[in-house]
Amino acid sequence: MAVSNGSSLDTAFLYLPEELRDRVTLLALLAGGEHREVYAAQDLLSGDKVILKWTDANSADDAAREHELLQKLSHESIPRAIAFAQEGGRDYLLRSFAQGETLSALVERD
């Protein structure tokens, strides 16, 4: 679901923890399912394009683990963790945006 003309998504349907609610504007849903969603967003504090991901306990993807790993790593090609919150049975990860191919696409190609 791409959004054009710089407009933001209607987020009335999406619950965000208080510490993230006033920090991000969601721009586009990049991936989603029953147990996780990934959004392109804008960080209102820095003005940077970022990624917001939420996962729940039934997701094969683990935002809490990703946050933990990103805090330990530092490289220009690896996104950095910006914020993390847990609420309502979901983990919310805000991380920097990394331009380029997905890991899945690289693995398939090579």
C-alpha positions, -999 to +999 in steps of 0.1 A: +000+000+000+020+030-012+010+065-004+017+093-029+021+131-026+037+129+008+004+122+025+002+100+055-019+069+062-052+070+081-040+055+113-073+056+132-073+018+129-038+013+143-031+015+180+003+029+189+018+032+224+019+067+237+057+071+234+054+064+196+020+080+189+033+116+187+067+106+174+059+091+140+037+097+110+030+065+091+035+068+053+030+034+038+023-002+049+052-022+036+043-057+048+016-071+070-002-101+083-022-112+113+008-111+137+030-083+124+030-051+103+059-030+089+054+006+080+075+033+063+072+063+086+086+097+093+103+104+126+089+137+137+118+144+161+145+140+135+126+144+102+142+111+090+124+083+071+122+053+095+106+019+098+080+011+124+073-026+130+050-043+154+048-080+162+029-101+186+037-133+205+025-155+176+048-138+150+077-157+135+093-122+133+105-109+167+107-071+171+121-074+206+149-096+194+156-074+164+158-044+188+182-062+210+205-071+181+204-037+165+215-021+197+246-042+197+255-036+160+270-005+144+276-003+107+265+021+080+247-007+062+228-019+092+197+000+105+200+014+140+174+010+167+157+042+176+130+033+200+112+003+214+079-002+233+057-030+245+020-027+251-012-047+246+006-079+238+027-063+210+063-052+206+069-020+187+103-013+171+112+020+155+144+018+135+163+037+109+154+032+072+179+012+052+177+018+014+182-012-008+171-048-014+156-069+012+176-098+026+152-122+010+158-107-024+196-109-020+194-146-009+171-155-038+194-137-063+227-151-050 
